[in-house]
Amino acid sequence: MSDAVGPGDLVLCVNASPNHVTGEQVPLVAGETYRVWTVMDFACPCGRSDALLDIGIDFAWCQSRFRLLPKPKFEAKPRKASAPKEKETIR
């Protein structure tokens, strides 16, 4: 997944289990969306991933905790142009 994820991408947290190594609770919330700041090509000590993601909370998190969300597609919608109504003067 590390080659598909880049800075600015949105990821969904799917695993808010305790820290892999220490067992401490993590500040992540399952089902929350986070924006990736940096992708660090460094193998996680747990052996589940080949990169760590920096999302601005603490230091970095194993990418196996996240799933990449698809980028929203922009759809141009036609807008109605408002024109001033013409008034007829009565004498």
Sequence and secondary structure as in RCSB ss.txt:
>XXXX:A:sequence
MSDAVGPGDLVLCVNASPNHVTGEQVPLVAGETYRVWTVMDFACPCGRSDALLDIGIDFAWCQSRFRLLPKPKFE
AKPRKASAPKEKETIR
>XXXX:A:secstr
 TTT  TT EEEE    S TTT    S  TT EEE  EEE    TTSS S EEE SSSS EEGGGEEE       
                
